[in-house]
Structure formats: structure tokens, C-alpha cells
Amino acid sequence: MAAFLLFPAATHAARGQQAPSRSPLSRAEVFAGGELENYLRYLQTLRVVPLYPWGLRAFSPRELDDLAPRDTAHPWARRYDLAAPPTRRSFGWLSPTASLRANTTFPFGYNDGPIWAGRGLTVAAQGGFAARVGAMSLSVVPLVYATQNAGFALMPNGQTGRLAYADGANPTSIARYVSIGGSSLPA
């Protein structure tokens, strides 16, 4: 269903028509490590938004109130509404997203969050809603995915037993991990 919802926007842009108006939910879509959070970092380097410490967790709505650009003199101002809302109560649907990953030789993924991008095709869809009342906020953004997860040959590493499933280049290092085939890990 998410792919269906994205299709009209893609055909709208393909016809060369003007992009839709600014998204009022942009602030609710500032997720840790996401595109809009990275954009706020960029604006910080240009001194468009105030200096503020960055961490691993997402910004709270109150932090975003303080970080939001005070004017519309930034590059994405026509697309995203990052200004603080006039009221502390809000509810809205978040923009759905869909992705397709293809791994032809072995499982590989980078910065995929909870998605396991196995060998073969992996399709994912995400959407949800966000609400805020005063200092309380709620984001419900479930992610669903399906992966082909086809079999693949492991690189020989010269080890036996459990270590035969370890990393091909660094079999005794714990920095990388490959699942132990069909058996579970020891407790």
C-alpha cells in the first residue's frame, strides 16, 4: 500500500509540474539519523539554526521548537515546514516510505535499522502517525519488510566447528559476526 501511495507523487513530479506545498508534518519526521535531522545539522553549520548538542537519540518536540529555523531563508523552506507550531497540540499522518534492496551475492546492508537485507530482494514499507499534547509526544511508525534471504556460500576461513561460520577475513575477531547457520548461539 505504501508503494501505491508514493506512485502518484512520483508521476506528479515526472510530468514536470510544481511540487506539492510544504509538508506540515515535517517536524514530526525528524528521526535520529534521518534526512531531516542531517539537514538541521547542515543548517547549524551555516548558523541558520542555533548551536545545540547532538546525540544518538532523536530530538524531542521541545528541542525541535528551539532548533527550528526562525525564517524561511534556507534551501528546503519551500518543501519542509520546520517552524514551531502555533499550538502545542497536533496530530497527523507521517509520509509513507518504501524501499527495495537487491543483494546478488551475499547479505549486505548499511544503516538499515531493523531491516535484515538478506541475499536476494528485500522490500520494506513504513508509515504511521505522530501526536503531541503539551510536553508529551507520541510517534507510531511501524516498519514492515520481507526478504528473500536466499542461501549463499561463506568465504572459507580455515577454521572448523563454530569458527567455520566466522568472518572470512578475521575469523577470531568479534567485530564482525555471521550467523551460525541453522543452530542457535550458545547461552
Secondary structure, DSSP 8 states (H G I E B T S, - for coil): -HHHHHHHHHHHHHTT------BTTGGGG--TTSHHHHHHHHHHHTTSS------SS---HHHHHHHS-SSS-STTTTTB--S--SSSEEEEEEEEEEEEEEESSS---SS-TT----BEEEEEEEEEEEEEETTEEEEE--EEEEE--B-------S--GGGGGS-SS-TT-SSS----TTS----
